Amino acid sequence: MSYIISCCTTADIDQVTYDAIDVRYIGFHFFLDGKSYTDDLGQTVTYKEFYDRIRSGADTSTSQVSVGEYVDYFRSLLEEGKDVLHACLSSGISNTVQSATAAAEMLGREFPERTIYVIDSLCASSGSGLFMTLLSQKRAEGMSIDELYRWALDNRTSVLHWFCSTDLSYYVKGGRISRVSGVIGGIFEICPLMNVTPDGRLQPITKIRTKKKVLTGLVDKMEQHAIGGLDYDGLCYISHADCLEDAQSVAEQVKKRFKKVKEVPIYYIGTTIGCHTGTGTVALFFVGDEREDV
């Protein structure tokens, strides 16, 4: 019997990609100047409008999916007569996996004949999107839901996240970079190169001066850590916080170095993650070796 693969819109891929990989989703919530919106892939508030309002000084915050929302969402999937595997935004960033797990346990009593697996993806943004693509591919290869659940747990940290930002104000606001580092970075054009740890947290790795060098630094990290090095032929996604030219620069460098990479999709960092990055972030995702923890 076929089964449903699902995630949250924090996977930061577009509707075309969701349709192509046959993955369902549920939206987080975000606030602009106190007004609540659903993260719906830029349908209600376009990404351009969202980031323009951030530049204008809009106050932003987010709210994860509630237990009740997960119950309603999962129930609608189970009523199709199919089992569900749902991958949540990293627990190092959000507690949403706890809400999803509670909802799944409640529905387990209502649908005892069905299976609901909830996974902490330990991924974020288009890294989650890349992870969902891998899960879709494994399902297409014939993996059962039980096999895919085990594969997901064993392979989720092989999705590597490397990112940088030319605007550190939101990282300072979120406590991921100190205020002093943020001020110094702005004065001297120092851009931290960051990644996601094995347990799904964001961490600064090193500081690089000038945007051009830090964007190249992302690709350097891919050369160092991608499976097969320059012979890497797997998936590679890029996301950006309304700085498309920077994202395109990284994509062109990837294509130039990694001759076997067939395509490099570029996506917007969505409204939920964007509330915490602000503008100016570029992120590069690929499959590689063990994540670094410093």
C-alpha positions in Angstrom: 0.0 0.0 0.0 1.3 3.5 -0.8 1.9 6.0 2.0 2.1 9.7 2.4 5.3 11.7 3.0 4.8 15.0 4.7 6.6 18.0 6.2 6.1 21.6 7.1 6.5 24.7 4.8 9.8 25.4 6.6 11.3 23.0 4.0 11.5 26.1 1.8 10.8 24.6 -1.6 8.2 25.7 -4.0 4.8 24.2 -5.0 6.2 22.9 -8.3 8.8 20.9 -6.3 6.3 19.7 -3.7 4.1 18.4 -6.6 7.0 16.8 -8.4 8.2 14.8 -5.3 4.6 14.1 -4.1 5.1 15.5 -0.6 2.3 17.1 1.5 2.9 20.0 3.9 1.4 22.1 6.7 2.2 25.7 7.4 3.8 27.4 10.4 2.6 30.9 11.3 4.4 34.2 11.2 3.7 37.7 12.4 4.4 41.0 10.8 3.9 44.0 13.1 1.6 41.9 15.2 -0.6 40.5 12.4 -0.7 36.8 12.0 -0.3 35.0 8.7 0.1 31.3 7.6 3.4 30.4 6.0 1.7 29.3 2.7 4.7 29.4 0.2 4.3 33.1 -0.4 0.7 33.0 -1.6 -0.8 35.4 1.0 2.3 37.5 1.5 4.7 37.3 -1.4 8.3 36.8 -0.6 9.3 40.1 -2.1 6.7 41.9 0.0 7.8 40.0 3.1 11.4 41.0 2.7 10.6 44.6 1.7 8.7 44.9 4.9 11.6 43.5 6.9 13.9 46.1 5.3 11.4 48.8 6.3 11.7 47.7 9.9 8.7 45.5 10.4 8.6 43.6 13.7 8.6 39.8 13.1 8.0 36.6 15.0 6.8 33.1 14.4 4.5 30.4 15.9 4.9 26.7 15.3 2.0 24.4 14.4 -0.1 23.5 17.4 -1.1 20.0 18.5 -4.7 20.7 17.5 -3.6 21.8 14.0 -1.5 18.7 13.6 -4.4 16.5 14.7 -6.7 18.0 12.1 -4.0 17.8 9.4 -2.9 14.2 10.2 -6.5 13.1 10.4 -7.2 14.4 6.9 -4.3 12.3 5.6 -5.3 9.2 7.6 -8.8 9.4 6.3 -7.4 8.8 2.8 -6.7 5.3 4.1 -2.9 5.7 4.0 -0.1 5.7 6.5 2.0 8.8 7.1 5.6 9.7 7.5 6.0 13.3 8.7 9.4 15.1 9.0 9.6 18.1 11.3 11.8 21.1 11.3 14.9 20.5 13.4 14.4 20.3 17.1 17.5 22.4 17.4 15.4 25.3 16.0 11.8 24.5 17.0 9.8 22.3 19.4 7.3 21.4 16.6 8.4 17.8 16.7 6.9 17.5 20.2 3.5 18.9 19.0 3.5 16.6 16.0 4.4 13.6 18.1 1.6 14.3 20.6 -0.9 14.6 17.8 0.3 11.3 16.3 -0.1 9.5 19.6 -3.6 10.9 20.0 -4.6 9.7 16.5 -3.0 6.4 17.0 -5.9 5.5 19.3 -8.4 6.8 16.8 -6.8 5.0 13.8 -5.3 1.9 15.3 -4.9 0.3 11.9 -2.8 3.1 10.5 0.8 4.1 11.1 2.1 7.6 11.7 5.8 8.1 11.9 7.1 11.5 13.1 10.7 12.3 12.4 12.9 15.1 13.8 14.6 15.9 10.5 17.5 17.8 12.1 17.3 19.9 9.0 16.1 23.4 8.1 15.1 25.5 5.2 15.9 24.0 1.8 18.0 21.5 3.6 14.7 20.0 4.8 13.5 20.3 1.2 16.5 18.3 0.0 15.9 15.7 2.7 12.2 15.4 1.6 13.4 14.9 -2.0 15.7 12.1 -0.8 12.8 10.5 1.1 10.6 10.7 -2.0 13.3 9.1 -4.1 13.6 6.2 -1.7 9.8 5.7 -1.7 9.9 5.6 -5.5 12.6 2.9 -5.3 10.2 0.7 -3.4 11.0 1.3 0.3 8.2 0.5 2.7 7.2 3.1 5.2 9.0 1.1 8.0 12.2 0.9 5.9 12.0 4.6 5.0 11.6 5.6 8.7 14.8 3.7 9.6 16.6 5.1 6.6 15.6 8.7 7.5 16.9 8.3 11.0 20.2 6.9 9.8 20.8 9.5 7.0 19.2 12.8 8.1 22.6 14.3 9.3 24.2 13.5 5.9 22.3 16.6 4.6 24.8 19.4 5.1 23.8 23.0 5.6 26.3 25.8 5.0 25.2 29.4 5.0 26.3 33.0 5.4 24.7 36.4 5.8 25.6 40.0 4.9 23.0 41.3 7.4 23.7 40.0 10.9 21.0 42.0 12.8 18.5 39.2 12.9 21.1 36.7 14.0 22.0 39.1 16.8 18.3 39.4 17.7 17.9 35.7 17.8 21.0 35.3 20.0 23.0 33.2 17.5 25.6 35.9 17.1 26.7 38.3 19.9 25.8 42.0 19.6 29.5 42.9 19.5 30.2 40.5 16.7 27.3 41.9 14.8 28.5 45.5 15.1 32.1 44.6 14.2 30.9 42.5 11.3 28.9 45.4 9.9 31.8 47.8 10.2 34.5 45.6 8.7 32.3 43.6 6.2 32.9 40.4 8.2 30.5 37.6 7.3 30.3 34.6 9.5 30.3 31.2 7.7 27.8 29.0 9.6 26.4 25.5 9.5 24.0 23.1 11.2 25.3 20.8 13.9 24.7 17.0 14.2 21.8 17.8 16.6 20.3 20.4 14.4 21.4 23.7 15.9 22.8 26.7 14.0 26.4 27.5 14.8 29.0 30.0 13.4 32.2 28.3 12.2 34.5 31.0 11.0 34.5 34.7 10.0 35.4 35.8 6.5 35.9 39.3 5.3 33.8 40.5 2.3 30.7 39.0 0.7 32.6 37.7 -2.3 34.9 35.6 -0.3 32.3 34.1 2.0 30.1 33.1 -0.9 33.1 31.3 -2.4 33.7 29.8 1.1 30.3 28.1 0.9 31.5 26.3 -2.3 34.8 25.5 -0.7 32.9 23.7 2.1 31.0 21.7 -0.5 34.3 20.6 -2.1 35.6 19.6 1.3 32.5 17.7 2.5 30.4 16.5 -0.4 30.4 12.8 -1.1 33.1 12.2 -3.7 34.4 15.7 -3.5 34.5 17.3 -6.9 33.0 14.1 -8.3 29.8 14.7 -6.4 26.8 14.0 -8.5 24.0 14.3 -6.0 21.4 16.9 -5.1 22.4 20.5 -4.4 19.9 23.1 -3.3 20.4 26.8 -2.6 18.1 29.2 -0.7 18.3 32.9 -0.2 16.7 35.7 1.8 15.9 38.0 -1.1 19.5 38.2 -2.4 19.1 36.3 -5.7 22.3 37.6 -7.3 24.3 36.2 -4.4 22.5 32.9 -4.7 23.1 32.8 -8.4 26.8 33.5 -7.9 27.0 30.4 -5.6 25.1 28.3 -8.1 27.4 29.3 -10.9 30.5 28.4 -8.8 29.0 25.0 -8.0 28.3 24.3 -11.6 31.8 25.3 -12.6 33.5 23.1 -10.0 31.2 20.1 -9.8 30.8 19.0 -13.4 28.5 16.0 -12.5 25.9 18.1 -10.7 23.0 18.3 -13.1 21.1 21.2 -11.7 21.2 23.6 -8.8 17.6 24.8 -7.9 17.4 28.1 -6.1 14.6 28.8 -3.6 13.5 31.7 -1.4 14.0 31.2 2.3 10.4 31.2 3.4 8.6 33.5 5.7 9.0 31.4 8.8 12.8 31.0 8.6 13.1 34.4 7.1 11.7 36.0 10.3 14.8 34.7 12.0 17.4 35.4 9.2 16.3 38.7 8.0 17.6 39.7 4.5 21.0 38.8 3.0 21.3 35.1 3.9 22.5 32.5 1.3 22.5 28.8 2.1 24.0 25.8 0.3 22.7 22.3 0.9 24.1 18.9 -0.3 24.7 15.4 0.8 28.1 14.8 2.5 30.1 13.4 5.4 29.5 13.9 9.1 28.4 17.3 10.2 30.9 19.5 12.1 30.4 20.4 15.7 32.7 23.0 17.2 
